[in-house]
Amino acid sequence: MSTAAEERSARAPWALTAPALMLFVGVLLIPLAMTVMLSFHDWGQYKGIEPVFILKNWREIATDSYYAEMFGRTFRIAILTTLLTAVLGAPEAYILNRMSGRWKSFFLLVILGPLLISVVARTLGWALLFGGNNGLVNKLMMSAGLIRSPIPFMFTETGMVVALAHVMMPFMVLSVWAALQRLDPQIENAALSLGASPVTIIRRIIMPQIMPGVLSGAIIVFSLSASAFATPAIIGGRRLKVAATLAYDEFLNTLDWPLGAAVATLLLVALVLIVVGSNALIERRYAEVFR
Amino acid sequence: MAYLELDRVAKQFGAQTVVDDFSLAVGKGEFISFLGPSGCGKTTTLQMIAGFLDPTRGVIRLEGKDLTAIHPAKRGLGIVFQSYALFPHMTAAENVAFGLEMRKVARGERAERVRAALAMVGLAGYEDRHPRRMSGGQQQRVALARALVIKPSVLLLDEPLSNLDAKLREEMQIELRQIQRTIGTTTILVTHDQNEAMSLSDRIVVMSQGRIEQIATPQETYERPASAFVSQFLGKTNDFAATIDRTSAPARLIAGSWSAPAPAGLSGPVTVSIRPERIGFGDAGLTAKIVTRIFQGNHWLFQCESECGPAIVIRQNDGQSQPVEGEAVRLAWRPEDMSVRGASA
């Protein structure tokens, strides 16, 4: 009697999670495994994909400097975007947190704004402002005599970083904001009463406590920027490829699926290693703040 | 001359007056409590002394100098917050050292003073603990050490014991009083707990709705409450409607079937207040019936229905037999144990 009930209760969690588990396996794990397997297949202009196990694609990525340059650019853009969002987003969250109710919700909406606009419209907006001689800002500044030639923005890494930082900012602000919520509301007064100046309060008291928020925001921004597709595709065009746009091109233009799969797999593995590694580092370093 | 002086201080938030006409002179080394229900303005007053809020009107002086003109970081006051507001990313020693560091105290002296401060609050050996690894009581001690290590001119305590459980609170009360006596720092405690205020303070400032109701020693506020609010707020009390009859000579104060020679001054309808432990059961006095009788270990608590309304009586558990529920009794007290106010007060 009791063993039957025990058996049933032991099976219940599996039975209850089975539908979600099957969905997870079916739409994520299997395609992922197939992509990894695909990266070891052969491909030729006239023979198409050959399901054999060779290291051709991986050797090509490892030896051809084009891929090193492209991955270098991908991570350089991701790191710069992360730095930019951290430098601007952390103070932004701090100011937002000190605002009174009505202004707070208004500016929260402003900060979330980029997420509410379609990526294409948002990115083309940047192009309208800075694109070549006809970009609004460039035109104005040139007619005002401030600059002689248009500020290069389209098809530059700077342009990609700025446009990415624009859309990634909400993730950083919200993440820092969450950390600020955990602060004792009297903590600044406590430091003040002990004789600390405003700068010291921010540097010694606030910063160390919101650092975990900045770092977890940085992980989100970094991984999203490194794997971003639409913004680099529009701003970078065909000239400045990043990992995501390259994989796309291999799949859909060259039709070299195995090589595209290898690029995508490498991007995924690199990102997982970076995120897991830095996460472990943060948790160790800020164990006391996280408790 | 008073050490710390508040002269007709007021604070308004928009149209709302939170503190009004607050005047108080604190002597050096004195332990003062601001006592009152939540929203009475006691914390606001403390924050004005600390400098986190600016008074709308009035002056705060420390040793004759205008304190409101001094930046909060330069006032040199020690503050213990209700939430302790310890720095969670620093160890206990680093927390305590922070104020000394801001004062640019040399490293050697700093370490020595931090060690001494932690030892004083009974936390020797806890230097390297982080606050979140400490119990509430220990965090409270760190907060106290952090406030005291800078040798503050005034120690401000904002409901520091309210987050502790009853037993720990009592222990901390005794310890707080001992530490304060030893180092002699002028201290202001904000509390809503009348027991805490009475057991710790030299004088209590009873506040209600932003105004001072009474400033007096704990004993005086309890025995001679200046207003109905004070007598209700500090411990249990019985208020009876009474009249002073000056038509007959000698004039008498009459409350139901209880009467006594009238005190000088008042006449007509008055209110008399008597503490429940000062009422006895006798052969004469107010007629009453015991409604409930509650045994509380060292004393009995009686709720009675008297001819002047409900009354509570506390009798020491001295081994004598006590009246039972439903029994008719007479309530009597000595005239010197009651306080008499005009009926409106």
Interface residues (C-beta under 8 A of the other chain):
Chain A: D184 P185 Q186 I187 N189 A190 A191 L192 S193 L194 G195 A196 S197 T200 R204 I205 P208 Q209 Y286 E288 V289 R291
Chain B: A50 G51 F52 P72 A73 K74 R75 G76 L77 G78 I79 F81 Q82 S83 Y84 A85 L86 F87 P88 H89 F98 G99 M102 R103 H130 R132 R133 R146 A147 I150
